[in-house]
């Protein structure tokens, strides 16, 4: 949710540097306006980081489906610290991170 304008309910335009259509922001105090700007930047960064984790998980899944156990294991070893880092920073929930790791590990171990 865009915190600096009343009409826009999506935050996507803020990613591309578009200005809000409405001139009067929701926040009136200078510090609140700054907080709103920071929240938009922080959300954009978190979305990017979460997306990179999902992409890495997909790489592991692709390696598992191709049947290449060595490549899948190497991808898994690379993605686990990344998942843990995102969980520590609060970008991913801890239970979701554990779910990712356990599912990937189970599929890796089930490979012939």
Helices and strands as residue ranges (DSSP letters): H 12-15, H 30-66, H 69-89, H 94-109
